[in-house]
Amino acid sequence: MPDLAAFQQRLGCQFRDENLLRLALTHPSSTHDYNAATASAETPPAPRSPDNQRLEFLGDSVLGAVLSHALYEKFPTADEGVLTKSRAKLVNSQSLATHARALDLGPYLVLSGGEENTGGRDRASNLADAFEALLGAILLDSGFEIAREFILREFAADFSTFTESSAIENPKGELQELLQARSPRAPEYQLITATGADHDRDFECAVTHEGVELARGRGKSKKAAESDAALVALKKLREEKPV
């Protein structure tokens, strides 16, 4: 493993117990090599060499708690479904792997020879797991507040551009699902205008439900305009006060 001093400087976090950091970077594959090398027919199996899976479990929990609280405060009118989907988008494997790459975490991973030779240092799942394990190690070494500060610092850029609609991947489907609680009738979409040159069109669409217009949206295609209208309608409906 390369010298961890430079890595800790990049993290902005100095470990009191550097063994915790080493453990966070130890992929389970490396323990398989260790166990195979120490086992023989004449001797009992050696104790299993530790890896980062337990720290990953801990890091996943603290990451979820910190981001849940941050999303709760950022979106005061969002319902549970939006908050849950927002958190899931922030903590999926690709997102966490991106954060790990930004820290240049890959070169510090402890891997088996096989995992190393098959591109394990840049494998998204390995990086995501190690990133969560790193959070668990920071929690144990420095406490919750330091772990919280580290997480919020790492995700600051994500939060600066994140909106409620960022978590909605299928606005039309979610709008229909929301309206079905009120009526079996599906929302309808109507093209209002289509302007501009053929290669650069602007569309405006309206979404209605049971004859009542809910919202309008714009886009560079009819489909995009309908999706935008559904997003606007979702926001309005979720902000409505129950009677």
Beta strands, then each sheet from edge to edge (+ up, - down):
strand 1: 188-195
strand 2: 202-209
strand 3: 212-219
sheet 1: 1+ 2- 3+
end
